Amino acid sequence: MRRLGIFSFYDKDGVVDTYIEYMIADLLKVLSTLIVVINGFINNESLFILKKYAYKIVIRENKGFDAGAYRNVLVDILGEEKIKEWDEVVLCNDTFYGPFISFEDIFREMEEKKLDFWGLDYREGGFLSFLQSYFLVFRKPIVMNGDLYKYLEANINSDNKELTDIYALFEVGLFSKLVRCGYEFGSYTYTENYNVYLNGDRCLEEHQLPILKKKCFSSQYYSREPMTRALHYIQKNFDYNIKHILTNINRLYGITICMEDIFNCTYSTNKSPKKKIPNLIVDERVLLNFIQQFSEIYIYGTGIIARKIWYLFHMYMPHLKGFLVSKGKEISKGNLYGYPILYYEDIKQDSAIILGLGFENTKEVITTLRPEDRILALWEGLEKYREIIINNSNFPH
């Protein structure tokens, strides 16, 4: 089995901590060739460390994020025919700690399944479903048919500085494209749509996710008790040195957790409150039916959800008039994908609008909408707004 691995690395200080060394040393056990792509700066000591493991190192500007790095290697450096020399292509980034179960064991288990591509975790979201893109494996049919290469070449801009585009075009877009082509996908585990950042402990304990996302320790998501509990669980159940994690979180986030706190942690310590991604109540059929009902249509939002909807359905929306934001929200640029960005308050009444927003933002925006407008909301749990959402066939009238 000839397996090519591309590892995307970024660190604000240009430092390779020991968790990276552990990860790529373990990854090498299942690879024939490893190419490391460095987005941005790396210091000399860290570069020397990576050279011990990599067949080739590519240093590029910090732009395009992981998807740009992968495209840079596969499209700009290797090319379509060269890629076909490998049976599988593995794309991996540095946004997680682990694996707590060896990649050898993970690949051995996944090799028993008749799949064309797979990842470590899956997000179920109807037409917004995807495999978590921090670790993806593409097998021979996709590699030989050139579908991975062609998608990256056509849809990923190596210079893109919009992270929301990466989520839309790389994560959801690539997954959707391959599924529509008939390829079979699978996941090593399924965390039942837990928020992997807010429920890192639950993903480990309840669903055996073999990694812990770094952002669990960021100021946006960090909660000390659940994360201490997660570290205790790792220490107790896996052959993994948690000092790899402690060193990195101290440098990146200024968090200090003592080994004594971890050893003394008991399972009476509170788990993180359950936080799952809400389910969609709109399927592809309902959305297409809504789109086809009207001669003009808008998408409310310019973030991840709005961009995903545009990417997946823009070929059915020649009558799209633009993207909407609320009055008072700064419009940093005048258009998105060639369509104007407009204030909702400035468009005519009785407009048809898809709310391309996350659940919380939908709840915030929906009460400000005019009763005359034709609204399609995506998420369950909005039943109390059924008087506003007049065109959603999933709500009883």
N, C-alpha and C positions, 0 to 999 in steps of 0.2 A: 504494500500500500504506500503510494507516494502522496504525501500530504504536505501542502504548503500552508504555513502559518504567517499571518501578517499581524503584528502587534503594534497598536497605536498608543503612543506615550506622550503625556503632557504633564509637566509639573511647574508651578509658578516660580519655583526657585531653581529649576533645572536639576533636581536631586533625584537619584534613584535610591529609594529606601529598600530595606531588606524584603519587604512584602513583594516588591516587584521581582527581585532575584528569585524568591521562592516560586512565584507564579510562573515565570518563564522557564525556569529549570524543570518544573513539573510538566509544563506544556511541551517542552522539547522531547519528552518521552514518547509522545504520540506523533511527532512531526518528522518529516524528512528534511525540511528547510524552513528556517525562520528568518523573516525580514522584519526589522524593527523600524518604525517610522516615528521620528521625533518631531512633534509640532512645537516649534519655538526653540527656546534656549536649553542647553544642557551643559553642566560643568564638566571639566576634563576628567575628574575622578569617576563621575557617573557614566560618562561615555566609555571609559575603559571597562567598567563593569559590564555594560551591554555588549561590548565587543567580544566578551568571553562566550556569549551565547548565540549571537546573531551571525548568520551567513552574510547578511548585508544590512547596513544601517543607512537610512535616508533621513537627512535633516532638512526640514522645510519651514517656511514661515508658519506662524500659528494662525492658520485660517482653514476654513473648510471642515474643522473638527474631525472626528473619526472617519466619517464618510468621505471627506476630502482626502484624507490620508490613504484610505483604501483605494480610492479611485486613482490617486497619483501613482501608486505602485502597480495596480492591475492594468490600468489603461495607458498611462503615460510612459511607464518604465518597462513593464513586461510585454504588454500587447496580447491580443486575443490568442494567437497561435502558441505563444510561449506558455500561457496559462494552461493550455490543454495537455501539457507534459505531466500535470499532476492529476491524481485521482480525486482528491478533495482539496478544498480551500477553507481554511479556518480564519475567521476574523475575530480578533480579541482586543479589548482595550484595558486600560489600567484603572477603571473606575470601581473596582471591587477588591476585597480581601479574600484570599483563598487560593485555590480550591481546598476545602476541608476534606473532601474525598478526592483521591488522586484522579487526574485526567485519564490515566490509563484505565481505571475502573469505570469511569463515566463513559469513555468511548467504547469499552468492551460491552457495556450494557446496551448502549445505543446501536451498536453494530448488529444486534439481534433483531432490530426493527427495520422493516422495509420502508425506508424514508428517503426522500431526495434532499431535504435540508432540515436542520434542527437547531435548537438552542437550549439554554439551561432553564428558561422560564417562559411562560406564555401568558399574554394578556388577552382575555376573552372580552371582546367588545363589538360583536356583530361585524358590521362592515369596517369598523375601526380596530379590528383585532390585529395582533402582531406578536412575533417572538421578540423578547427583550434583546436589543441589538448589541449589548456589551460582549456577547459571545455567540457566534453563529458559525455553523458548519454547512458547507455546500458540497454535495456529493457529485459523482462523475457525470450523471445525465445533465445537470445544470452547467457544470464546467465545460463539458464537451459540446453542448449545444450553444454555448456562448451566451446564455441568457443572463448570467450574472454580469459578464463583461458589457454586454449591450445595454443593460439597464443603467449601470454606473456611467457609461459613456454618454448616454442620452439624457440622464436626469440629475446627475450629481455634479455640481460646480465645485471644483477644488478650492476656489477662492471665496466661497460663500461664508459670510460672517453672521448669518441669521440661524441661530440654533433651532428655532421653530421650523425652519425649512428642513433641517436634518431629520427631525422627528417625523415630519409629514412625508418627505420624499424618500428618505432612506429606510426608516423603521417601518412605517405603515405602507408606504408606496411599494417598496421592494417585496414585502410579504404578500401584499395583494396581487402584485403582478405575477409572482411565481405560483400562487394558488390558482389564479385565473388560467394560467398555462397548464394546469392539471398536475402540478408537482405535489407530492405528498410531504407533509411536514409533521414534526413531532417535537416534544419537549421533554427534557430529562425529568423535570418536575412541573407541577402546576400549583401555584400558590393561591388559587381561588380569588384572584384579583385583590389580594391584600396590597396596600400601598407599601412597596418594598423599602421605602425610606422611613416611614412612620412605624412599620411593623416588622423590622428586620429580625427581631427576636422570634416572632410568631412564624415567619417564613422559615427560619432555621428549625425550630422545634416541631412545629406542626406539619410542615411540608418537606422537610429535609432539603431545602435549597442549599447547595454546597458552597455558597459564597455569602458575603455580607457587603452590601454597597457602602462605599466610603461616605456618601452623603448622609447616611444615618447619623453621622457625627457632626454634620454641619449645623450652624446656628439655626437654620430654618427648620430642622427636624429633630435635633438632639434632645433626648430625655435620658437622664443619667441611670435611673433604675433599670429600665428595659435594656439599655445597652450593656450595663454591667452584667445583667442576667444573660444576655447573648454571649458575652465573652466567657462567662462561667460555663455555659453550655458547650462552647467550642473547646475550652480547656478540658472539660470532663469527658467529652465524647469523641474527640478527633486528635489525631497525631499532628497537631499544628501548633507552632510556637506563637502564642498570642502577643509576644513582645514585638512581633512584626507590626501588629495593629497599633499597639500602644505607642510605639516610636513615631509612627506616621501621624496619628491623630494629635499627638502633642505638638509636632512641628507644624502641621497644616491648620489645626483648629485651636491650639492652645489648651487642649483638654488633657488633664492628668488623672489617670485612673491607676491606683496602686494594685499590685498583685495581691496584697492582703485583702483588699476589698473584693476582688474577684473570687479568691478562695473561700471567703466567708459568706459570699452570696448564697442565699437559700432559695428554693423554689417557691417559698412563700412571698418572695419579692414580686411586686406587681408586674404583670405583663403589660405591654403597651396596649392602650385601648384599641379595640378593633377598628381599623380604618380601611375600608374596601373601596375600590373604584366603583361608582354607581353603574348600574346596568343600563344599556340602551333600551328604550321602548319603541324605537323606530328601526325597522329593518330596511334593507336596500330597496325593496319593492315599494314601501311606503314613501321613502324619500324620492324615488324616481317619479312616483305618481304625483307627489306634491310639485315637483319641478315642472312636470308636463301640463299642469293645470293652468299655468299663468303665462302671459306673454312677456312679463318682466319679473325679475326675481333678484333678491339681495341676499348676501350672507352677512349676518351680524357677527362681527369679530374680525380680528386680524392675527390671532394667535395660533396655537398648535391645532386646535380642533377645526377652526375655519380653514386653515391651509390644508389639512387632511381632506376635508370635504371637497375643497376645490380640486385637489389633485385627483381624487378618486372619481369625481363626477363632472368635471368641467367640460368634457366632451358632450355631455347631455345638456349643457347650459349655454347655448349660444346667445340666450336672452338675459344672461347675467349682467346686471347694471352696475354692480360694484360691491364693495365691502363697507360695512357700517361700524361706526364707533359712537359712543355717547358724547353729547355736548360737554365740553370741558376737558375731554381727553385730548392730549396733545397728539397731533398727527405729524409724525416726524418726516414722513414722505407722502407725496400726493397720490401714489398708486401702489397696487400690489398685483403682481403678475399681469400688469398692463391694464388693470381695472382701477377706477378711481376709488379712493377711500373718502367716504362721505359721513357727515354727521346725521345720525338717525333723525334728529329733529328737523332736518332740512329736506327730507324726501316727502313725497306726497302721501296723503292718507290712503288707506285701502291698498297698501303695498304688500306683496308676498315676500316673507322673510324667513330664512332658515337661521335659527339661533345656533351659530357655530361657536359655542362657548362651553367651557367646563360646567360642571353641575353647580358649583357655588356661584359663579358669575351669572349663570342662567337665572338662578333664584333672585339675584340682585337686580338684573336687568328687566325681568319679565313683568314686574309690577309697574314699570315706567312706560310700558308700551300702550299705544292707542288701541281702543277696542275695535276700531274699524279695520286694523291691519290683519292680514292673514298670516298666522304665525305657526311655524313648525318647531317644536322643542324636541330634544333628543332623549332626555333622561327620565328614568322612573323616579318616583318620589315627588312629582310635581302635581299630584292630583288636585291639590287645593287651588291650583291656578287654572283649572279646566275651563273657567269662564273666559279666560284670556286666550287659551290655546284652542281656538275654534276649529282648526282644520286637522287636528291630530286624531286619526280614526281609532287610536288605541284608547282614547279617553271617552267614557260614556257621556252622552249629552242628555 
